[in-house]
Amino acid sequence: MQIQNDPRFKDITPFEKRQWLASPTMHGEELEYIHEAFDTNWMSTVGKNIDEVERLLKEKIGVPAAVGLGTGTAALHLAIRYAGQELYGKPRAFEGTLKGRRVFCSDMTFDATVNPVAYEGGEAVFIDAERDTWNMDPDALERAFELYPDTRMVVLAHLYGTPAKITEIRKICDAHGALLIEDAAESLGAYLAFSDGTSTMTGAFGDIGIISFNGNKIITGSCGGALLAHAQEVADRIRKWSTQSRESALWYQHEELGYNYRMSNVVAGVIRGQLGHLEEHIAQKKAIYERYREGFSNLPVTMNPLGGAESHPNYWLSCVLIDRDAMCPAERTETETTWTHVPGRSCPDELFEALKTFNAEGRPIWKPMHMQPIYREHPFVTAAGSAAPADQPAHTDKQSADSSVSADIFARGFCLPSDNKMTPEDQDRIIEIVRRCFA
Ligand SMILES: Cc1ncc(COP(=O)(O)O)c(C=O)c1O
């Protein structure tokens, strides 16, 4: 039945203005810095805004070096390429640094996290998620090192702003002599606070970390990314790669493969203006999360996890996980979905349709990489062992045959509108729409 004609939703009025998952929240300083770039004619990939963004990031995240880049994906590519070169040496210009090598990667994430492994000719081995943070499972990672002991690189994402079990993962990487690339695209400002009074921001645990300033992130430049490094030489080398690897010579001299990945000084102006509002944005997102938690307290759902006592998320997106016995019969093929309503039950795809009908945006949880057609032949490791290709789940398009944590969260999880500018009344209407789905 069409949601619009469904009596469960009678008397709900559509939002006049679309309610977004997460949209840019501008403050005014951004425009001043864009003007500064314009007035000084630094309409380029050089300028004060870029220098200031790099300085502010070093200060905020507590790393010695930062490089402003065009996107988070570009930052991941250069981070992974750098690590590949450190581990396996400089390849010939037409070959990737990871040719024939395996890299352990988060399974439940956006494909931007893992694609650069393929750009560099490597094979991503996907590591299942755990339930306490929805991020890479340290037990599955340990298992992966048993199965593929010669692997030397791990790429981990902190999803939806909740820090992964990163101290455990860091230890595992160190024990196996592996480099850790930390995708903090979604988790700027999230940190772990330790019992000795110290704390570490996400992005600073890895050998190299990255952030995204994509339009939907907690701080945006409309686009943009940054790479975080623990040594100035690493940052300088990567900065050079990002501007076509020009050597210091009078003419265009190239010893290494180059990219056009540098951040624009105009985009950097937006980020520079935004960065002072990070804490305010986190507080707004936290209030949204808590209002949802309260509003759903008697529905058969739980909120996305926040991690343990040390964890301080940035609450970028609020999500729900529907209880197993409250899932209505539902089936997904690769691109289509069907479900049958049963009173008291619902499913993520019904939540999606209901919100869309009333002009609000929701989204299923990231579809795990091991379930993606492009990566289906790749190995996938769960805490119980190797799940694919030998054991099949990665080859099936029926989630019911897949017992991994990431497939389960994908089947039952859903991201809710989490825009900073949403009013409590807007949010109450969203809560009511979700409630009616379970009527
Ligand atoms: C987990 C994750 N990694 C990487 C990226 C890529 O960042 P960008 O869009 O800036 O390239 C994103 C978001 O877009 C992301 O959510």
The ligand as an ORCA input file, in Angstrom:
! r2SCAN-3c Opt
* xyz 0 1
  C      33.526      6.926      5.886
  C      33.822      7.848      4.740
  N      35.020      7.746      4.130
  C      35.360      8.549      3.121
  C      34.499      9.513      2.652
  C      34.929     10.313      1.464
  O      35.022     11.656      1.693
  P      34.805     12.689      0.474
  O      33.366     12.686      0.110
  O      35.253     13.989      1.039
  O      35.662     12.246     -0.663
  C      33.235      9.665      3.267
  C      32.243     10.672      2.886
  O      31.958     11.181      1.922
  C      32.891      8.798      4.321
  O      31.701      8.895      4.917
*
